Amino acid sequence: MTLINGLPAHVLFVHVVVVLIPLTALALVTAALWPRAARRLGVVLPLVALVALVSVPLTTHAGEWLERHVDSDPLVRRHTELGDGLLPWALGLFVLAAVVWWAGRRTEAEPGQGGGALRWSALPVRIVVGVLSLAVAVGAVVDVYRIGDSGAKAAWHDAYSKTATKSADGS
């Protein structure tokens, strides 16, 4: 999909990525560090992470089409290079969201589990998953910021005047 209602699809898809990646990151860290939140979020956490994951290649594909239809520019090339790096972060968010959801379900299903098996409620497991979730979440959000900043610079660097062309009253 490259055009939507006559507009480049990338310009529209990017909003899905900009909203869902940070939202998924926040929900993941919250659920990983707070088991009650994981239970309340339930299957919504991995589903949102899946939609975020799928939106990344859709957006980059539409962006590659757009890149071929604008003037060649170092800022556009930089934005494209950065955009190609988001997919591993989105995949990491999805995998960890699925792990947190699955572990939360196992804890609910087996509340009386005994023995030496590692349980989701075991502090070392929660710490490892929490640290991994925090690292991937921060990496993903920082990457989204860097990509968005480079895209804004590519789109707007020569597209406006730094001084006002009209006064505040329109004259």
Salt bridges, closest charged atoms under 4 A:
ASP73 OD2 - HIS157 NE2 3.58
GLU110 OE1 - ARG106 NH2 3.44
ASP143 OD1 - ARG146 NH1 3.96
ASP149 OD2 - LYS153 NZ 3.21
ASP158 OD2 - HIS157 NE2 3.21
